Amino acid sequence: MRPYGEITKRILLTIGIAGVVVVAAAAPGVLLAAKLFEQRKQRFFEGEKQKTARTIHRLQRSNLLTVKKKEGKFVLELTNEGKKLFGEIQRKESQLKKLHITKPPRWDGKWRLVLFDIPEQSHKQARDMLRGKLKEWHFYPLQKSVWVCPWPCENEIQLAAELYTISRYVSVAVAEKISGDTPLRTHFGLQ
């Protein structure tokens, strides 16, 4: 499955979890998008209303979502294909939430470097997901696309990369020494 953007995931998860979403709205488009997330008490960031409206239309054209006007309200429902995609996204999100890096009782003295060169145009969401996970796991950003951790993490990085089909762009190197590692040692409490 190709990686989907956060707005697409939010729409599919909101509608998929609810089954059917009914939104009272005067007009489709931006207003419908805003009402959909207001109803779920989710906040928009600047520019997201238009992106959400475009995403809703794209999901309709892709036969993943139906929007029907009924008695002055809009009814949003996932198609069978949309339900399949919802299930896949839910499984991936669940697997990613379970992933964590376990800190061993003693450091083995080796640094794990996660190196990636993920194409922005075709895999932006996947790259953002990986960066988000590295931040969540408290990796140290040595460079924009090089992050460091002292704990074994190869399996977790590999699984995250596989879940978002970016394995060919991600590598993990194990190094015994990184020059000028004082900030790293401080970050990880290895003084």
Sequence and secondary structure as in RCSB ss.txt:
>XXXX:A:sequence
MRPYGEITKRILLTIGIAGVVVVAAAAPGVLLAAKLFEQRKQRFFEGEKQKTARTIHRLQRSNLLTVKKKEGKFV
LELTNEGKKLFGEIQRKESQLKKLHITKPPRWDGKWRLVLFDIPEQSHKQARDMLRGKLKEWHFYPLQKSVWVCP
WPCENEIQLAAELYTISRYVSVAVAEKISGDTPLRTHFGLQ
>XXXX:A:secstr
     HHHHHHHHHHHHHSEEEEE SSSTHHHHHHHHHHTT    TTHHHHHHHHHHHHHHTTSEEEEEETTEEE
EEE HHHHHHHHHHHHHHHHHHH      SS  S EEEEEE   HHHHHHHHHHHHHHHHHTT EEEETTEEEES
S  HHHHHHHHHHTT GGGEEEEEES  TT HHHHHHTT  
